[in-house]
Amino acid sequence: MSIKAEFFRQYRDRGLLKYQGFFLSEHTATLSSDHTTRHTSIKALPQLTEQELQDVIEEALLKDRAVFIQLDETDLEGNVRPNVTGKLIGYDDVALYVGTTAIPYDTVRLIGL
C-alpha cells in the first residue's frame, strides 16, 4: 500500500466541527472590530466662524489641497461623526463638494487642511 493510500485510509475529516471553528474565529474578529468602531469617540473641535470657514475654503481651492470636514452632527451618545476627508472640488450657494460628496453648509462645524 502506498503512503498516500495509507494516509487517506487513516485520515478523519472533522467536517462541520472544523467549519464551526473557522466561523467562530471570523465572528470573534468581526465583533472585536465592531466594538472598537463603536467605542471610538471623536472629540468635537471648536466651531469656526463663517469668515474662517471661507478663508480655509479659498486656501484649499487655491493650493489644491485635501481637507477634512467635521460635521456638526452627533449620535445619540453625543459623539461627533467621523470626519469627511478628500479634495475640495468646489462649492455653490448650498453645499461644499468633497470628491463626489455634497456637504450642506449648515452641517459644517470645522474645515481643516
N, C-alpha and C positions, 0 to 999 in steps of 0.2 A: 504494500500500500504506500502511495506517495505521501510526502509531508503535507501537501495541500489537501489531499483527501482526508488525512488523519485530523488536520486542523478543523475542517468543516464538520467532521463527524463528532468532535468533542465540543465545538463552539455552540453556545446557547445565547441566542439573541434576547436581550432584555425587553425589546419591543416597546410597549406602552410605558413601562417604567422609565426607560431611557428618554422617551419623548417628554414625559412629565417633568423630568429633571431639567431638560432644556427650557421648557415652558416656564418653570418656576424661576430659573435663572434670569430669563428675559423679563419676566414680570417684576421681579425684585429690582432690577436695574431701572425699569421704567418708573416704578414707584419712587425710587430714590431721586431720579431726575425731576420728577413732578414735585416732590417735596422741596427740593432746592429752588425750583422756579417759583413756587407759591410763597415761600418764606423769605424771598429776597425782596427787601423793601428799598425803594428808591427815594432818596431824600429830595424833598421839594426845594428847589433853588428859588432865590428871590425873584419876584416878577419884575420884568423890565418895563420902563415907560414906553409910550408909543414912539417917542423920538429915538430912544436907544434901540428899539427893535428895527426902526427904519435905517439907522446907521449900520447895524450889523448886516441887514439885508443888502444894502448897497455895496458894502465891502465884500461880501460873499460873491455877489454877481460880478463886480469889477475884477476881483482877483481869481475868479473861477475856483472857489474853494468849497469843500464839503462843509455842511453844517449839521448840528444836532439841535433838535427842537424838543423842548419839554412841554407837553400839553398840560393845560390847566384842568385836567380831569382826574378824578380819584376813584378808586374802587370803594366797596362798602366798608373796608377797614381803614380807609384814609390814605392808602398808598398811591403814589403817583404812577401812572402808566409808564412803561419803558419809552425811552427817547426815540424819536424818529430821526434817522440819520441818512445822509446822502447828499448828492449835489443839488443845490438850489437851481432849478431850471428857470423859474420866473415867478411872477406874481401878477395879480389883477386886483380889481376892487373887492373881490370876495375872498380870495384864498392865496396861499403860497403853494408853489408846486415843487415838491422834492421828489425827483425821479418821476414816477407815474402817480404819486400820491398827492391829492389836493388836501391842504390843511387850512380850514377856515381861520381867519384872523382871531375870532373870538375864543378859539380854543388854545391859542398860543400863550404860554407862560413865559418862555425864555428861548432865545436863539443864541447859539454859541458857535464859534468857528473851531 
